[in-house]
Amino acid sequence: MSGINSSPVWRFFKKEVHNGQDFAKCLSPGCGKMLLCSTGSTSGALRHLQSCHKDLYEELQQIKQQRDSQKLKESSKAEGLFQPTLQQSIKKSRPWDIEDSRSKELDLAIVRMILLDGQPWTMVQEAGFQGLMKIASPQYTIKSEKFYREKLNDVYNCAKKNIRQQLDDLTSVAVTCDIWSEKGLSFLGLTVHGIKEMLSVSEADCCNDNTQAQVCKLERFSTTLAMQHLIEVHTSSNIANVLTEIFADWRIESKTIAIVTDNAANMLKAVRTMLPSSANGATADSNFSENIGGSVSCAAHKLNLIVQDALKQQPCVEAIIGKCRRFVSSMHHSTTSQGRFEKLQKALELPQHKLKCDVPTRWNSTLHMLQRVLEQRSAISAFVADRSDFEEISSNEFTIIEKVVNLLSIFEELTLEVSKESTSISYLIPMVALLQKFLEKAALDKDAISGVRSLFDSLVRGVNSRFSDIPIRLDCILATALDPRYKLAFFPAAERDQKKKIVLEFCSTTTTVTGHNSRQEQEVTSGNGNFASSPSPEDDECTREAFDQPPPPKRRLLDDLFSNFNANSVLQPSSCIEELLTEFLTSKLEPASSDPLIYWSTKATERLRTSIIPLVKKLFCIPASSVSSERLFSIAGNVFSDRRASLSPDSLEKIVLCKINLPFVDFNAGK
């Protein structure tokens, strides 16, 4: 809270400390509102004045204008109205001492820029940078490359200290891990995910009464902990040893409840070694004393494998994809062909989009290639009509392409959804139900799968086999049921009472109801159990990442499928917690685009929230995929470029971790 009294806003507020948190108390007569300002920020206080005390807000603006005007006058008087003496001129042009605070500030700013932009340390020796600094800050002396490189350890240790403090406050965490190889080196990446409780002050009623509305807000926490160089062979025991060292270093051995990986046998066996009590995840038939979590297979990788296997099952589809790939590749290698194709696009009034070529390791890049081929169908047909050196794509083949795109689009939408940082295992059962519903509808439309029957049958087999464990995993059942967007809606109707019984029995065994019953403690959401409205248009337009791919069209397929589910089920409660949970499970679902953590922070009844939040924090911290590790390696690949190919494995790890964890570094500390 340094400099807290420097802002004129503190004429209208008083600083107070409650439960270790800093608050600003409004001094306006009859108000006395308490606003959280733990970082010294005055934005909340300004908003309060602007919305509730407009007269004081106008007075504050006048004070600011007067202060700014006075500063300008003093500056002009000091610098513009008096000619500096010879000594002053010499002092102003004299280089700063290495211990000068301004010099130290620029030292750290340069280190931060190098890390943030992925620049090599040799950048400080390049003429362009030195010329810029000579103009921007002539008194600053640029240090050697070694000087800035040695600052890396300080940044790394600062980030590590702050991350450790946050990890110590978490009761449960889940991790994702994967292995990446580049230029003869292998690394094991590990990201951590948890849910923390933050004390906040609700401003919803700040203008209506004099009470303090403090709530515990649930927030996601995730970051990267390691990108460990693997020297030994990638056996399960060696991987487990490396994981054990990382867990001990970050003090998360006892609180790690799940490890999300791909389907590699060595990774799965290593996880079983790390978490033997719940290696494969407890099933609904397991003893409730067993830990939930354990080994979780990345849903995005499974979707990828299902589609890749299916594409290989239909030779004619593979042949058509190969023909499209050759056409696109030929276009990319001929500027003459590109120019003619662009003219055809304009003449046919088609979008001026370039054709996309697929990447073998990314099935959705094949989908994007086929989608673009369909979009440019007229131009492609016109182009190959008088070119014997290009293979023609027939009308029947375009029809096959259209059917393939229709079948695979749902898989990409789901891949994007499970790849979000905010998507937990609560989405896995709904995802499987949506896939099965989509495939059931497609099976009824004979024309939709005519010509692609082998591909379709393979998709069905893949979904049923690769996701067979999801509906019976205890953690998935609990997470889905406690997600206010899903509850029991995505379980088969005949199984809902059984699943509800499992949830009620588990929660009755592991939770305790606290607090007093009150008629005012009513759920904000209550109703007949029908599924809530589809995501808003704003949500549809949000950018979503998955394997560094662009977002797809609006989620029309998922919207349509969501509307087919509801949550009608009745089970007589037999205890306090069962009564509260039954009321929750049979109430109206939250919108699919909403955040379940917001619901459990603000909308659930106080008694239910107090009882269930420990379980919510444990379940909803488990990611549905290991894509966060994929993103880590994407960043590492950009850092480990040709300009930095001589980096040692240790330096590469520290640079990547510092780049990702810069938000945890206070570059103003010690100023």
N, C-alpha and C positions, 0 to 999 in steps of 0.2 A: 504494500500500500504506500510505497514511496511517493512523495509529492502529492498526497491526497488532498491537501488544503490549497494547492496551487490553482485549482479550477474554481471559478466563481460559483459553480453550482453548489458548492459546499456552504454557501451563505444560507441556503434553504434546506440543507440536510445536515444530520449529525451522524457521525460514525459510531456504530455500536457492534459489539461482538457477542454472538449467541452460539453456544455449542461448537465453538471453534471456527465459526463462519462469520465473515465480515458483512455487515448490513448497513444500509443508509436509511436513517429514520427521517421522514419528512417533518419539518418544523412548522409547517402551515397549521394554524389553529384549527382544531377539529379533525385533523387528518391523522398524522402519526404513522403513516404507512411504513413498513419495513421492506426494503428492496435489497436483494442479494447483490453484493459487489465484491466477490471474493478476489478478483484480480485487479481491483482498483478502478474498474471501468465505471464511468458515469453515464453510460448510454441509457441504462434502465431508469435512472433518476431523471434524465432529460425527457424520456418518453412519458414519465409520470407527470411531470410539470406540464408538458405540452397537451396531454389529454385531460388532466384533472384540475390544473391550476393555470389557466391561460394567462391571467394577469401576472403571476409570478414568472411565467415563461417569457413574456414580453419584457419584463424588468431584467431578466437574465440576459436577453439578447442585447439590450441597451448597455448593460455592464460590459459585455464582451466587446461591443463596438468601441466603447470608450477605452478599454484596455488596449485593443489592437491599435487604435489611433495614437495612444500615448507611446506604445512601443515603436511605432513608425517614426514619430517625432524624435524620440531619443536616438534611434538608429541614424536618422538623417543628421542630427546634430553631431553625433560622434564620428560619422564617416564622411559626410558630405559637406558640412559647413566649415570644417577646419582642415587646413592642409597638414598632412602628417609630417612630423619632424624626420630628420635623417635617421635618427635612431629607431623611430617607429617603422620607417620603411625597411630598414635592414632587418629588424625583428620579424616583420611580416613576411619577408622573402626567405628568411632563414629556415632550413629544413627542420622539421619536428624531431625532437629526440625520440629514440626508439621506445622509451618508457612513457612518452606523452599519451594521454588517454585518447586523443584524436587519432594518433598513429595506430594504437592497439585496436581501436574500433574499425579502422579500415583493414587492418590485418585479418580480422575475423570476417569482415564483409567479403573480402577476396576469397577466403577459404570457403565461405558459404556459397559464393557464386560458382566456384570450380566444382563443388559437390553437386549443386542443384542443376547445373547445365551439363554435367558430365564431361568437363574439359580436362585435358591433361595438365599436370603440374607445370609443364614447360611453357604453358600459356603466358606466365609472368615474364618470360624472357623474350616474347615475341614483340616485334616493333609496333604492331597495331595497338596492343594493350598498353605498352609503355608510353606511346604517344598520347593515348587517351588520358592516362593518369597524369601526365605532365600538364595537360590543359585543365582537367577536372580538379586536381589537387596537387599543385606544384610543390607544396611543402612536404608532401608524403614521399618517403624514400622506399622504393620498391625493393623488397628483400629477395634473397636467393630462392630458387626452387625448393631447396632442402628445407628452408625455414617454414614455408607454407605446408610442405608435406608433413613436417613434424607436428604441426597443429592438428593433424588428423586424429591422433590418439586422444588429445584433449576433447575434441568434439565427440568422439566415440564413447569415451568414459562418461561424459556429461549425459549423453543420451541414454547410456546403459543404466546410470544411477537413477534417472528420472523414470525410466520404464520399470525398473525393479520396484520402485516405490509404488507404482500403480498396480503392478502384479501382486504385491504383498497385500493389497486391499481387496483383491478378488478372492472369492471363496471357491470358485470352480473355473477351470479353463479347458478349452479344447484346442488341439493343434492340428495343422495340416503339414504334411511333409512330402517332398518329391525329390528326385535326383535329376541333375542336369549335367550334361557333358558338353564341353566346348574346347577346341584346340588342344586335345589331349589331356584335359583336366576334368575332374568330376567333383561336383558339389552337392551336398544335401541341404536343401532349403527348408526352413521351418518357420511357420507363422503361428501366432497365438491369438485366441479369440476368447473374450469373456464379456460379462455384463456387470456393470458397476451401478451402485446406487448413489445418486447425487442429490443432496438436499437443495431444494429450490423453493422460491417463493412464488406462489401463483398470483399473477396480476389480474386475473379475471374479475375479481371482486374488489380490487384495490381502491376503487372510487366509490364503493357503495357503503362500506362500513369500516369500523376501526380495528377489525380483527386481523391477525397475522395468519395468512393461509400458506403453511409450509407443507410441501409434499416431497416424498422420495421419488425422484425421477430415475427410471431405468435407462441406461445408455450403453450402447455397444462399445467395446474396446477391442481393437485389433491392431497388431503391428507385426513386424518381422523380427525374429530373435536371432536367427543364425543362417549363414550360408557356408557351412562347414566343408572344407576341402577333404575329400575322401581319398586317402592314399591306398588303403587296402582294397582287396577284391570286394565287390558289393554283395557279400553273403549276408544272410539275415542276422547272424550273430554280430558281425562287424557293424551293421547298420544299428542294431540295438545298443551296442556299446557307445556309438557316437551319440545316439539319442539320449542315453543315460547321462553322458557328460554334459550335454546341453541343458537337460532338465535340472541337473544339480547346479550348474552355473547360474541359472535363472531362478532357482528355488521354487520350481513348480512340480517337483516329483509327486508330492502328496495331493495336489489339487487338480492334476490332469485327469479328466474323466473319459476323454475320447481322442482318438488319433484318426484323422481323415487322410486316406492315401488312394492311389490308383490301385488297379487290380494285380500289380506285379506280385508274384509269389514270395519273393524275398522281403518285400515291404510288409505284406500281410503276416508273414511268420515273425518278423521283427516286432510287430505290434503285439502279437500274441505273447511274445517274451516280455514286452514292456508292461502289458496290462493283463496278466494271466487270469485274474478273477472275473473279467468280463470281456475276454478277447474278442468274441464274436457278437457281443451285444446280447443282453438277456432277452429271452423271448417271453411272450405273455404267459407261458406255462412255468416260467422260472420262479424260484423262490424270491419274494420281494426284498429279501435282505441283500441280494446281489446288487452290485453297482450297475447302474445304467450306463450307456455309452459303450466304451471299448473300441473295437475296430469298426470304422465306418468307411465303406467304399465310395469313392467319388462318383456322384450321380452323373456328372457331366461326362466323365470317361465312359461310363456304362452306356449312356445314350450314343456316344461316339462309336463305340464298338458295335452296338446294335445296328446302326445305319451302315457302317463299313461292311459288316458281314452280309447285310441284306443286298447291298449293291453288287457283291460278288456272286450272288445266287441267280442273277438274271443276266445271262450272256448278252442278250440283245441290248439291255440297258447299258452294260459296260461298253459295248461296241458304239452305241450312240454317244456316250460320254467321251469316248476316245476320239470320235469324229469331231465333236464340238471343241475338244481340247486342241486338236491339230489345227482347226480353223482359227481359233483365237490366237494360238502361238504364231501361226503364219502372218496374221494381221499385225501382231506386235513387232515382227521382224522386218516389215516392209513399210517404209514411209509412203511409197506410192499407193499401196493398197489402202493404207489408213486414210490418205487424202481422198481417194475415190469413195471409200465407205462413208466418210463424213459428208460428202456431197449428196450421196443417196439418203442419208439421214435427214438432211435439210429438205430435199425434194419430197420425201415421204412424210415430212413434218413429225419425225420421231424425236424423242429426247436425245440431246447431244451427249450421250453417255459412251464411255469407252467400254469395250468388251473386257470381261474379267477372265483370267486364267486361274484354274484351281491349284491348290497345293495338296499333294498326296496325303500329308499327315493331318489335314483339316477337312473333314467331310463337308462341313458347312461351306467351305470355299467352293466345293463342287456344286452345291445348291445355288450359291450366288452366281456361278458361271451359267448354270442352266436358266436361272431367272432372267439374267441379262440377255441370253440367247433368245428366250421367248419374247422379251420386250422388243428386240431388234429383228424379229422374224422377217418382216417385210424387206428390210434392208439386206439381210443376209441372203434371202432367196434371190433378190434382184442382183446382188453382187456375183453370186456363183453361176447365174444363168448363162453368162458368156465367158466364163473362166474355166477352162478344162483342167487347170492345175489345182483347183480347189474341189473338194468333195461336196456333193450336193446333200443337203439335209432334206429328206422327203417330207411330204405332208403327214404321212403316218408316223414318221420319227418325231416330228414336232408334237404330235398328239401324245406319244409316249413320254416325251419330255414334260409336257404339261401334267400328266398323271403322276410322274415321279415327283415333280415340284409340289403338287397338292398333298402327296403322302408324306413328304419329308419336312414340309414347312412347320408342322406341329412340333417336330423334334428340335428344330432350331429355336423356336419360341421357348420351349421348356429348357433347353440348354442355356439360353440367356437368363432365364429366371433362376435356375439353380446356381448360376455362376455369380449372382449378386452377393456382395459382402453381407447383406442383411438377410439372406435366405438361409434358414436353419433346417434341421431335419424334420421340422413340423410340416414342410412342404412335400416330403417324399411320398407319403400315402396319397394325398390329393393328386400329385403328379402321375403316379401309376394309375389311379382311377380315371384321370382325364385321358391318358393314353389308351387305356382299354376301351373307354367309351368312344373315342375317336375311331379306333380300329373296328369296333363293333358296327358303327354307322357305315364305315367304308365297306365292310363285308356285305352289307345289305344292298349296296349300290354296285351291281355287277359290272356296269359300264365303267365305273371309276377304277376298278382293278383289272379290267380286261387288258391283256397285253403285259401286265406287270404282276401277274399272280404270284410268281416265285418270290419276287421282292416283297410283296405284301405278306405272304406266309412266313417269310423269314423275319419280318418285323414283329409279327405276332409271337413267334417262338422266342425271339430275343427278349421282348418285354416280359413275357411270362417266366422265362428262365433266369434272366439276369436280375430281375427285381423280385424274385420269389420270396426273399427273406424280409422284405420291407413290411408287408402287412402283419407279420407276426413278431416283429421286434418290439419289445416293451417300450423302449425309449421313443420310437416313432409313434406308437399308439398314444402314449402320454402326451408327447409334444403336439401331435395333431389335435387331440381332444382339448388341450388347453390353449390352443390357438383360436382366438375369438373369430377368426375369419373362416375356420374350417369345422371345429368341434367334431361332431359325429357325422357330418353330412356326406363325407366321402367314403365311409364304410358301407359295405353292402347292407341293404335294409334288414336282412335277416340276422346280421351280426351286430347291429347297433346296441341292442340291450346287453349283449355279452361284453362288448368293448366298454360300454358305460360301467358295467359292473367291475371290470378290471381297473378302470380309472378310479372309481370310488373306493374300492378295496385298497388300492395302493396308497391313495392320498389319506385314507383313514388310518393307515398303518404308519405313515411317515410324517404326517403333519398334525399340528395342533391348532385348534381354533382359539383365537384370542380376541379381546375387545368385547364391547357390549352390543347387544342387538338394538337396533334403532330403526324406526319406521323411515327415518330420513335416509338410511343407507339403502337406496334403491339403485339397481343397475341402470345406467344411462340407456343401455340397449335392452329392450324387452319387446317381445312380440310373438308372432306365431311360428317362428322357426324357419320361415322361408329364407332362401339365400338373398343376401343384400344386393344392391345394385352393382353394376359392372364398374370397373375403374373409370375414373374421370378422364376427359380428353387430355387434361394437363398431364396426367400420369402416363397416358399412351405416348405422349410426345417426348418423354424423358429419354435421355441417352442411356443405353444399357450396354455394358461391356461383357464380352465373353471371348476369351482367347484372342483379344485385340481385334475383334470383328465389328463392323458397323451394325447399328440397330436394324431390326427387320421392320416390315410394315406393321401397322397397328394390330394389336392382339385380338383380331376378330375370331380366330379359331378358339382360343382359350375363353374368350368372353362367351361364345355360344355354348361351349362345353360346361362352363361354370353354372350356367342357368339350369342345367339338368339335375342339379343336386339340391337336396334340402335335408333338414335335420330333424325329422319328426320321430321322436322316440320317448317313451315314458317308462320310468322306473321309480318305484316308491322308495323314498329316502328312509334311512334308519338311524342316522346320527346327525349331529350339527354340521360336520364337514360335508356329509353326503347331501344334506338338504341344500347347503349353499352351492355345491357343485352341480346338483341336479337343476337348480334354478338357472345356473350359468349355461349348462349344456343344452337346455331346451329353449333358451332365449334366441332372439334373432341374431344372425351372423353379422359380423362387421364387414364393411366393403373389402373386396379382395385387394385393393390398393392400399389399405390402411396398415399401420404399424402395430403389431401385437404388443410391443413394449409400451407404447403410449396407452393402450387399453389397460394394461395391468398397472400402469403408473397412476392413471387419473380416472378411469371409468369404472373399474371393478369396485364392488363394495369394500369397505375398509376391512371387515372381518375376513372376507375371502382373500383379499389382496395380502394381508398380513400372513395368512396361512400358506398361500400358494407361491408367493414370490421366491422363496428359497429354491423351490423345484423349478420354477420358470427360469431362474438364472442358470440353473444347471442344464436344462434341456435346450434352451434357446441360444446357448453359446456354441452349440455344435453345428458347424457349417454343413451344408448339403453337398459341398464339393470342395476339392483341393485347388480350385482355380487361383486362389490367392498365392499359392506357391508358383503357379505358372506365370503370374504377373511379376513375381519376384525375379524369375529367370529372364523375363522379357527385359526388365530394367538392367539386369546384370549383363545381358547380351549387348545392350547399347553402351554400357560402360567399357566392356571388354572389347573395344573396337580395335581396328588396325593401328590407330594412333596410340593405343594403350596396351598393345599386345604383350609388352614386357612386364606388366604388373605381376607381382608375386601373388600367389593364392591368398595369403593373409591380407595384403593390401587391397586386393579386389574385394574381399569380404567386407572389410571395414569401410571402404568407399561406398559400396552398395548399401550397407546397413545405415551409414550416416546419411546418405541421400534420402532413403526412405523415412528415416526417423528424425529428420531435421525439425519437425514440429515439437520434438521433445527436448530440443537444445535451446537454452536461453543465451542468445548471443549478446545480451545486454548485461549479463551477470558480471559483477566486478567493475562496472563502469563508475 
